[in-house]
Amino acid sequence: MRQMFTGVVPILATPFHDDETLDLGSWQRLLEFMVALGVDGVTILGVLGESNRLNDEERRTLIESAVAVINKRLPIIVGTSATGTQTAAYLSRMAQNLGADAVMVTPTREPVPNDDRVVQLYQQIAQSISIPIVLQDHPGSSEVHMPAALIARLVRTVPSIGCVKEEAVPTAPKIRQLREEFTERRVPILTGLGALYAPFDLEAGADGCNTGFAFPEVIQALVSAGRSGDWPLVQGIYGRFASLIVYEQQPGLAIRKEVLRRRGLVSSPRVRHPGATISASQSAQLDSLLARTLPGIDITRPIGPQHLLPV
């Protein structure tokens, strides 16, 4: 279980045609690209995957396709968060039955927060499946704030929780808190948020990154340097790509999907309505940013190590 949740586990966007129907050709291309990069797993149907804009039939189609294309070459984590516990359990069973290796779940906001009900959420999901659960701590989307002590309680009392995805800012101090709280059982911690804080989170003890940045090669280089303890190199790589990381991480999915289009991985940058697709001014800014960050580099191919080093 531990090996499944370390390293670089990209979160994948869901590709749509311009008419907002699923683009399975792009989906398969995106999956194969991740396999070719040698990432440590993939997460599908998360926030980046526009899971809240998909119906059950579309979810099933995407999971089935991912399982068939990956063919056990990588672990597949499926987002199954929902506003009701029974629905989250149902989606988790669906994912397991279709071949997922793990599910990722974040709690949902309640008018009166209650730690016991958060624990019950994970317990009930764990009782309905036999694959591991990634506990996602992402108040930016869930509006649920989980103290480190609550997360430690969940890890202690729900053995199916195999990983914590930590995205509650400031993330590095929270990761350090979790490391201190995990006295009885230590599980891997992955960081996300588009790699905005990746160098600091890795130094704080994160086991890797689970995020949707459109250049996973950069994250792989950061994680590799961090594992070697070469923090000046980590900061140098991050410094080279920081502007692109920050620009891509703006609210919404438009920029990231446009980068994926430019990489030749999706045919259209379409975001499902009411989400907005990239504007002309944003596209022009992206032109300039890519030209400065990766001058003359063919981004439709995996970026070679020599082009990931600080300049």
N, C-alpha and C positions, 0 to 999 in steps of 0.2 A: 504493500500500500504506500509506504513512504517513498519508494522510488518513483511512483506515478506522479507525485506532487513536488518535484524538484526541477530546477532548471528553467527552461523557457517553454511556456504553454500559451501560445497565442489564442486570443479570442477572435473568432471569425465573424465578419459581417455576413449578412444574408443578401445575396445578389438578387436584384429584381430587373426584369425588363422595363422598358420605358412605360409600359402599361401597368406596371406594378405587379405583374404575375411573377412567380418564382422563375429564376434563370438557373436551371440545373446544370447547364453546360459550364457556366462560370463557377458554380458551386464546386463541381468536380475539379476544375482547373485550380481553384484556390486550395482545395484539399491536397492535391498532388504537389503543389508548390511547397506546402508546409512539410510534406514528407521529404521532398528533395532537399530542403534546408536542414533536415535532421533535428527538428524541434523535438521536445520531450513529450508532447501531447497537444491536443487542441481542445478548446471549449467552444461549443456551439449553442445558439439560442440564448445568449445573454442579452444584456442591454444593447450592445453593439449589433447583435443579431436581430434587433427589433422584435424580440419575442412577444412583446405585448401587442404587436400588430399582426400576429400570425394566428390562424385558426388551428384546430387540432389536426385536421387533415394535412395542412402544410407542415406542421411540426413533424408529423409522422413521416412525410415524404422526405424532409431534410435529414432526419435521423437515419432512416433506411438508406438513403443515398450515401451519407457519410460513412456508415458502417460498411457498406459494400465497397466504396472506394478505398478507404483506409485499410480494410481487410486485415485488421489486427497489427498493422505496422506501427501504430501509435495508440496510446490511450485516448478515448473520446469522453469528454466531460460534457454533460448536457445541462443547461440551465432549466430548472423546474420551479422557480419561484412563482407564487400565486398569492392572491389576497385572501384565500381561504385554505386552511390546513388540509381539508379533504381534497381540494383541487391540486394542491402541491403534491400530495401523496399519489394521486391518480397520475399526474404528469410524470412523477418519478418512476412509478411502475411501468408506464408506457415506455419511458426511456430505457429502463432495464430490459424489458421484454424485447425491445428492438435491437439490443446489443450494446448499449452504452456501458462504459466501464465505471462511471461515477456520475453523480448529479451535483449541481451547485444550487444552493438555496440561501436566500436572504429573508429575514422576517419581514412582515408587513406592518405598517403603522396602525396603531389602535388609538382611539380617543383617550383611553386611560392606559398608559404603558404598564405592563405587568411581566416581570421576569419569569414567573412560573409558566405563563402561557407560551413564552418564547421557548422554554425548555420543552414543554409539551409538544410544540410544533415539530421540533427535531426528533423527539422520541417517537411520535406517531409516524413520521416519514421513515425513520429507521426500522420500525416494526413492519412496514409494508414492502421493504426492499432488502436485498442482501448485498448490494454494491455500496461503496463508500460515498460519503456526503462531504462536499466542500462547503464549509460555513463561510458565507460571504458577508463581511462587515462593511457595508457601503451605504452609510446614511445619506449620501448625496442622492441616491435613487430611492432608497427605502424609507427615509425619514425616521429610521429606528437607530437609536444610539445605544450601543452595547458596551458597557464598561468592561475592562479587561477581566475583572473578577467574574462577570457573567459568562464571558467566552470560556474562561478556564473551567467554570462549572459545567458548561455544555460539553467540553472536551472530556471532562472527567466522568460525566454521567451518561454520555451517548457514545459508546465505543465506535459506532459507524462513522462518526466524524473523523475523517482522515486528514483533513487539511483546513487551515484558516486562510481565507483570502482577505488580507487586511487593507482597507481603503478608507479608513476613518482618519481624516487629517487632524493634527499632524501625524503622519504615519510612522515615522521612525521612532518617536517616543512610545507610541502604542505598541510597536513590535517589541521594543525593549521591555515594556510592561508585561507583555504576554510571555516572553521568555522567562521572566521572573515568576509569573503565575503558574507556568506549566511545571509544577513540582512533581506531580504524580504521573503525568503522562505527557510526553513531548510529541507534538505533531508538527509537520512542516507548515511554514508560513510563506505564502506568496504575496507579492505586492502587485498592484495594478495601476489604475489611474493614468493610463497612457504612458507610463514610465516617467511621469513628471518628477517623481522623487526617488527614482530607482537607485542612484548612487548612495543616497543617505539610508534608504531602506535596506539595501544589501549590507552596508556596513553595520547596520543595527541588528543584523541577524536573519534577514529574510533568506529563504532557501531558493528563491528564484522569482520570476515575473510571470504573471498571468494577466496579459493585457493585449489590447488590440492595435498597438502602434503598427503602421503599415510596413515597417522595415524590421521584421523580427531579427534580421542579421545583426542589427545594432544592439538589440537586447542580448543576443547570444554573446556578443563580444564583451558587453558590460558584465554579464554573469560570469563568463570565463575569467576575466581579469579579477573580479571580486573573489572568486574561488582561490585564485593564486595569491590573494592579499596585495595585489598591485593597485592600490587605491589612487596613486597619481595617474595611472593609465585609465582607470575607471572614470576619473574626473575629466581626463583629456578627451576620451571618446564622447562622454556626455556633453562636454563643452562644444564639440564640433556639431552635434546634432540637436542641441537644446532648442534652438529657434524653431526647428521643424517639429520637434516634440510638442512644444508649447502651442504652435500654430495649429497643429492637427488636433489638439486636445480641447479646442474651443467647444462650447456647448453645441450639441447636435452631432450628426454623423456625416454631414455633407462633405467636409474636407477629407476625412479619412476614406470615404468611398471614392472620391475623385482620385486620390493617390493610388488606390487599388486599381482604378481604371487605367491610370497612366502606367502602372506596372504591368498591364495586360492581363490582370487576374480576373477582373469583372468587365463585362461589356458595357454596362451603364452604371453611372453613379447614383441612380435613382434611389431616393429615400421615400418610404411609403408615407403618403399623406396621413396626418397633417405635418409630417416632418418636411423640412425644406431641403432641396437639392442646391448644390453650390451655385453661387452668384458669379457674374462676370468679373466683378472686382476681386472677389476672393480667389478666383481662378488666376487672375493676373498676378496677385501677390504670391500665389503658390508657384507660378512660373519662376519668378525672381528668386524665391527661397530655395527651390530645388537646384537652380543654376548655381547658386552660391555654395550650397552644401555638398552637392555631388556633380561638380562641373564636368561635362563631357562623358558622364557615366551612363551606360545603358541600364536603366532601372527596371527594364522588363526581365532582366536576368538577375540571379542572386548576386548581391554585392560582395565582391571579393574582400578578403581580410585586409589587403593593402589599402582599400578605400574606406575602411572603417576606423583607421587610426587617426589620432589628432593631427591637425595641420598647423 
